[in-house]
């Protein structure tokens, strides 16, 4: 994986964090995944270790959980 992946659920906390992440590391260095809209990527996020969103998966496979917005259970409904 050459890019980071930023997973979020579309809530105001997540969208704010998305803007900050893009400003910090650049749009070309991060893939934005709104799992509130693209639900088929929820399993991918969980397999990577995402426990809550917003979260940033680094190219090294580390998950950085940011400003707790919603647990994955909440996202799955």
Rosetta blueprint (number, residue, H / E / L):
1 X L
2 X L
3 X L
4 X E
5 X E
6 X E
7 X E
8 X E
9 X L
10 X L
11 X L
12 X H
13 X H
14 X H
15 X H
16 X H
17 X H
18 X H
19 X H
20 X H
21 X H
22 X H
23 X H
24 X H
25 X H
26 X L
27 X H
28 X H
29 X H
30 X E
31 X E
32 X E
33 X E
34 X E
35 X L
36 X L
37 X L
38 X L
39 X H
40 X H
41 X H
42 X H
43 X H
44 X H
45 X H
46 X H
47 X H
48 X H
49 X L
50 X L
51 X L
52 X E
53 X E
54 X E
55 X E
56 X E
57 X E
58 X L
59 X L
60 X L
61 X L
62 X L
63 X E
64 X E
65 X E
66 X E
67 X E
68 X E
69 X E
70 X E
71 X E
72 X H
73 X H
74 X H
75 X H
76 X H
77 X L
